[in-house]
């Protein structure tokens, strides 16, 4: 990634950072900058952010500033350089770097969304009834830096399709514009993620989801990532943020509407323009309805945020990557400390919550 790309993705970074630092100083809380790999704050980030308004961050002695940096590459650079303390890590971007032995000192320490959150949708009445029917079709994705692009390619490859020769790919934008492209026939199908589909359906655009293939590969989780230097220097801060995200996840699972209200309290601009509070809550719920189910681990007997390395080896195999030093890529050493809270208490807080 060249300097021009980095600057384009982070144009507002310095100003926002300064504002966040001043606010944190005024409260006497340690500022924690979190890099997010998208162009704007949206509901899919809810469990990373509402710990601020619920008081979970303050209880750990810090305040979070969410920084929308435009893409996964920008996040990786920002974490590596120390411009943010934590960033969202995605294996589709990180594992190829690890395979080249260029990973550096980054480490993923908490899985905040588990597989699998992507689907392929077509217009109702389409002749396409399965993923196998995508051969020869034009599939839309939000953009080629979005996670749905590499993950859907992997799934098609696992079914025996060549994602480069058998399919055409078209970038159609995020949210409702992506749905409009499908509705108008500019693309044959749309590969997207759960909360993005929720935005499209909330806009009244009908979708027909293709049935997921059997034995879908468990790939594509999303993680909290920092540097090993940062982890060593301020382990308590990393544990505290992980605990805040875990509490927020339990809170949303207990009462999604309460979570939506907390999110809108922080980011009222994410509600549809001119909507009432209840309409705004409904819009958030429609967006996150599929995502919420992915906050808890799908593996029996493991704690919130635990990382299963089989996800990485499966994804590497799908991409013909040879991984060495996988233990440098992730750690579960913080998970016990992160989960040192009472989930029952958090559920009661959710049920009693008033924004």
C-alpha positions in Angstrom: 0.0 0.0 0.0 1.5 3.4 -1.0 1.4 6.6 0.9 -1.4 8.1 -1.3 -3.7 5.1 -0.4 -2.9 5.5 3.3 -3.6 9.2 3.3 -6.9 8.7 1.3 -8.2 6.2 3.8 -7.2 8.3 6.9 -7.9 11.9 5.9 -9.8 12.7 9.1 -7.6 10.6 11.3 -5.4 13.3 12.9 -8.3 15.7 13.7 -10.4 12.9 15.2 -7.5 11.6 17.2 -6.8 15.1 18.7 -10.5 15.5 19.7 -10.6 12.1 21.3 -7.4 12.7 23.2 -8.7 16.0 24.6 -12.0 14.4 25.7 -10.2 11.5 27.4 -7.8 13.8 29.2 -10.7 15.9 30.6 -12.3 12.7 32.1 -9.1 11.4 33.5 -9.4 8.2 31.5 -6.7 6.6 29.4 -7.5 7.0 25.6 -7.7 3.9 23.6 -7.8 4.3 19.8 -9.4 1.4 17.9 -8.9 1.2 14.2 -11.9 0.0 12.1 -11.5 -1.3 8.6 -14.4 0.6 7.0 -15.3 4.0 5.8 -17.8 5.0 8.4 -19.1 3.8 11.8 -22.1 1.5 11.4 -24.1 -1.0 13.3 -21.9 -4.0 12.6 -19.4 -2.5 15.1 -21.9 -2.3 17.9 -20.2 -4.7 20.4 -16.9 -2.9 19.9 -18.3 0.5 20.8 -21.2 0.5 23.2 -19.0 -0.3 26.2 -18.4 3.4 26.2 -22.0 4.5 26.9 -22.7 1.5 29.1 -19.8 2.4 31.4 -17.8 -0.8 30.8 -14.8 1.2 29.4 -14.8 3.7 32.3 -14.9 0.8 34.8 -11.6 -0.4 33.3 -10.1 3.1 33.3 -10.1 4.0 29.7 -12.2 5.6 26.9 -12.5 4.4 23.4 -12.2 6.4 20.2 -13.4 4.4 17.2 -11.5 5.3 14.1 -13.0 4.4 10.7 -9.8 4.1 8.6 -11.3 3.0 5.3 -9.9 -0.6 4.9 -8.1 -3.5 6.4 -4.7 -2.5 5.0 -5.0 0.9 6.6 -5.8 -0.7 10.0 -2.9 -3.0 9.8 -0.5 -0.1 9.1 -2.0 2.0 11.8 -1.6 -0.7 14.5 1.9 -1.5 13.3 2.9 2.2 13.5 1.3 2.7 16.9 -1.2 5.2 15.5 -3.9 3.1 17.1 -3.5 0.8 20.0 -6.0 -1.8 18.8 -7.4 -2.6 15.4 -9.8 -5.1 13.7 -7.9 -8.1 12.4 -9.2 -10.2 9.5 -7.5 -13.4 8.4 -8.2 -12.9 4.7 -5.7 -10.0 4.9 -3.4 -11.2 7.6 -2.8 -14.8 6.7 -1.1 -14.2 3.3 1.3 -11.8 5.1 2.0 -14.5 7.7 2.6 -17.0 4.9 5.3 -14.6 3.4 6.9 -14.5 6.8 6.3 -10.7 6.9 3.8 -10.6 9.8 5.9 -8.6 12.2 4.9 -8.1 15.8 1.1 -8.0 15.5 -1.1 -10.4 17.5 -4.8 -11.2 17.5 -6.0 -11.7 21.0 -9.9 -11.8 21.0 -12.4 -13.1 18.4 -15.4 -10.7 18.6 -17.4 -12.2 15.6 -17.3 -15.8 14.8 -17.8 -17.5 11.4 -19.9 -17.6 9.4 -21.5 -14.2 8.4 -21.6 -14.1 4.6 -24.2 -15.2 2.1 -25.1 -14.9 -1.6 -28.4 -13.4 -2.4 -30.3 -13.2 -5.7 -33.5 -11.5 -6.8 -36.7 -13.4 -5.9 -37.6 -15.7 -8.7 -34.0 -16.0 -10.0 -33.2 -19.3 -11.8 -30.1 -19.6 -9.6 -30.9 -21.9 -6.7 -27.5 -22.8 -5.3 -23.9 -21.7 -5.1 -23.0 -24.1 -7.9 -25.3 -22.0 -10.1 -22.9 -19.1 -9.8 -20.8 -20.5 -12.6 -20.9 -17.9 -15.4 -22.6 -15.3 -13.3 -21.7 -11.7 -12.4 -21.4 -11.5 -8.6 -21.5 -8.1 -6.9 -19.4 -7.3 -3.8 -19.2 -4.0 -1.9 -15.6 -3.5 -2.9 -12.6 -5.7 -3.5 -11.2 -4.7 -0.1 -14.3 -6.0 1.6 -14.2 -9.3 3.5 -17.0 -10.9 1.5 -14.8 -10.9 -1.6 -12.0 -13.3 -0.5 -14.3 -15.4 1.7 -16.8 -16.0 -1.0 -14.0 -16.8 -3.4 -12.8 -19.4 -0.9 -16.3 -21.0 -0.6 -16.7 -21.2 -4.4 -13.2 -22.7 -4.7 -14.2 -25.4 -2.1 -17.1 -26.3 -4.3 -14.8 -26.9 -7.4 -15.4 -23.5 -9.1 -12.6 -21.3 -10.2 -13.3 -17.9 -8.8 -11.2 -16.2 -11.4 -12.4 -18.0 -14.5 -15.9 -19.2 -13.7 -17.3 -16.0 -12.1 -17.2 -12.3 -12.9 -16.9 -9.9 -9.9 -18.2 -6.4 -9.8 -17.8 -3.8 -7.0 -21.2 -2.2 -6.4 -20.8 -0.2 -3.2 -22.0 -0.6 0.4 -25.4 -0.9 1.9 -28.5 0.0 -0.1 -26.7 0.8 -3.4 -25.5 -2.8 -3.5 -29.1 -3.9 -3.1 -30.2 -1.5 -5.9 -27.6 -3.0 -8.2 -29.1 -6.4 -7.7 -32.7 -5.2 -8.0 -31.9 -3.4 -11.3 -30.1 -6.4 -12.8 -26.6 -4.8 -12.9 -25.4 -8.0 -11.2 -26.8 -11.6 -11.1 -26.1 -12.1 -7.4 -24.8 -10.2 -4.4 -22.1 -11.6 -2.0 -22.3 -9.6 1.2 -22.3 -9.9 5.0 -25.1 -10.2 7.5 -25.4 -6.6 8.7 -25.1 -5.3 5.1 -28.0 -7.5 4.0 -29.9 -6.2 7.0 -29.6 -2.6 5.7 -30.8 -3.7 2.2 -33.8 -5.5 3.6 -34.6 -2.6 5.9 -34.8 -0.4 2.7 -37.6 -2.7 1.4 -35.5 -4.5 -1.2 -36.5 -8.1 -1.4 -33.7 -10.8 -1.4 -33.6 -14.5 -1.9 -30.7 -16.2 -0.1 -29.1 -19.2 -1.7 -28.8 -22.1 0.7 -25.4 -22.3 2.3 -23.4 -25.3 1.1 -23.0 -28.3 3.4 -19.7 -28.4 5.4 -19.2 -24.7 5.0 -15.7 -23.8 6.0 -15.5 -22.1 9.4 -13.4 -19.2 8.2 -13.7 -15.4 8.3 -13.9 -14.5 12.0 -13.0 -11.0 13.1 -10.5 -10.2 15.8 -9.0 -7.6 18.1 -5.4 -7.0 17.2 -2.5 -5.2 18.8 1.3 -5.3 18.8 3.2 -7.5 21.2 5.0 -4.4 22.4 1.7 -2.8 23.3 0.4 -6.0 24.9 3.5 -6.2 27.1 3.5 -2.5 28.0 -0.2 -2.4 28.9 -1.7 -5.8 29.3 -4.4 -4.5 31.7 -5.6 -2.1 29.0 -5.9 -5.0 26.4 -7.7 -7.2 28.9 -10.0 -4.3 29.9 -11.0 -3.6 26.3 -11.5 -7.3 25.6 -13.7 -7.5 28.8 -15.7 -4.5 27.7 -16.4 -6.1 24.3 -17.3 -9.4 25.9 -19.7 -7.6 28.3 -21.2 -5.7 25.4 -21.7 -8.9 23.5 -23.5 -10.5 26.4 -25.6 -7.4 26.8 -26.7 -7.4 23.2 -27.4 -11.1 23.2 -29.6 -10.6 26.3 -31.6 -7.7 24.8 -30.7 -6.6 21.2 -33.1 -3.6 21.4 -31.3 -2.3 24.5 -28.0 -2.6 22.6 -29.5 -0.7 19.7 -30.6 2.1 22.0 -27.1 2.3 23.5 -25.5 2.4 20.0 -27.9 5.2 18.8 -27.1 7.2 22.0 -23.5 7.3 20.8 -24.1 7.5 17.1 -27.5 9.1 16.4 -26.4 9.8 12.8 -26.6 6.1 12.0 -30.4 6.2 12.2 -32.4 6.9 9.0 -32.8 10.6 8.5 -36.0 12.0 10.1 -36.7 8.7 11.9 -38.2 8.5 15.4 -36.2 6.8 18.2 -38.2 3.6 17.8 -37.7 3.7 14.0 -34.0 4.2 14.6 -33.9 1.2 17.0 -35.7 -0.9 14.4 -33.2 0.0 11.7 -30.3 -1.1 13.9 -32.1 -4.3 14.9 -32.7 -5.1 11.2 -29.0 -4.6 10.5 -27.6 -6.7 13.4 -30.2 -9.5 13.6 -27.9 -12.0 11.9 -24.7 -10.7 13.4 -25.7 -11.0 17.1 -25.8 -14.8 16.8 -22.1 -14.8 16.0 -20.9 -13.1 19.2 -20.7 -16.3 21.2 -18.3 -19.1 20.2 -19.8 -21.9 18.1 -17.4 -24.4 19.8 -18.7 -26.1 22.9 -17.0 -25.4 26.2 -15.0 -22.4 25.3 -15.1 -18.9 26.7 -16.2 -15.7 25.0 -13.5 -14.4 22.6 -11.5 -17.7 22.5 -9.7 -18.2 19.2 -9.7 -21.5 17.4 -6.6 -21.9 15.2 -8.4 -24.4 13.0 -10.1 -21.4 11.4 -6.7 -20.2 10.3 -5.4 -23.5 9.0 -8.6 -24.1 7.1 -8.5 -20.7 5.4 -4.8 -21.2 4.6 -5.5 -24.5 2.9 -8.3 -23.0 0.8 -5.9 -20.4 -0.4 -2.9 -22.7 -0.9 -0.9 -20.9 1.8 1.8 -22.5 3.8 1.8 -21.1 7.3 4.8 -21.1 9.6 4.8 -19.6 13.1 1.0 -19.6 13.5 1.6 -19.1 17.3 2.9 -15.6 16.4 -0.4 -14.7 14.8 -2.7 -15.1 17.7 -2.9 -15.7 21.5 -5.5 -17.0 23.9 -3.5 -15.9 27.0 -5.9 -13.0 27.9 -9.2 -15.0 27.6 -9.5 -16.1 31.2 -8.8 -12.6 32.5 -11.2 -11.1 29.9 -14.0 -13.4 31.1 -13.6 -12.5 34.8 -17.1 -10.9 35.1 -20.6 -12.1 35.9 -22.6 -12.6 32.7 -25.9 -12.9 34.7 -25.3 -9.4 36.1 -24.8 -8.0 32.5 -28.0 -9.7 31.3 -30.0 -8.0 34.1 -28.4 -4.7 33.2 -29.6 -5.2 29.6 -33.2 -6.0 30.7 -33.3 -2.9 32.9 -31.5 -0.5 30.4 -33.0 2.8 29.6 -30.9 5.0 27.2 
